[in-house]
Amino acid sequence: MRQKALNVPGMEHPMGVPLACRVGNVVHTSAVLGKDPQTGEVPADADSQARHCFATLRAVLAAGGLDFGDVVKITIFVKDNADRDAVFAHWGAHFPDPAHMPARHTLVQPLRNGMLVQLEAIAVARD
């Protein structure tokens, strides 16, 4: 098989679905959730969830040998349009240079299980 499943401790899916998959130099994530990987808890606020999303994304990218500089697109899902500002503060912290940002698309979706924020990303390794 060409696929290499990527996971992050504390973020394992109960059905065994990997957090991301790498084929060649491309990594696609599954849904990157806003839960705390240490406790398994889902924070009640969008800011904390966004922080956990970006921290988990960093960890899954590292598991695949990549970093934020390899990300080419992020899709952001928010439960409420009012949560965009919380997410974009973290976005700006991780991608501060407008000349070197990935593409981004934000969608308002009816997220489940207390989730206010989720991400999906595509990254391409430099190797």
Beta strands, then each sheet from edge to edge (+ up, - down):
strand 1: 4-6
strand 2: 20-23
strand 3: 26-29
strand 4: 32-33
strand 5: 71-78
strand 6: 103-108
strand 7: 117-124
sheet 1: 1+ 2- 3+ 7- 4+
sheet 2: 1+ 2- 3+ 7- 5+ 6+
end
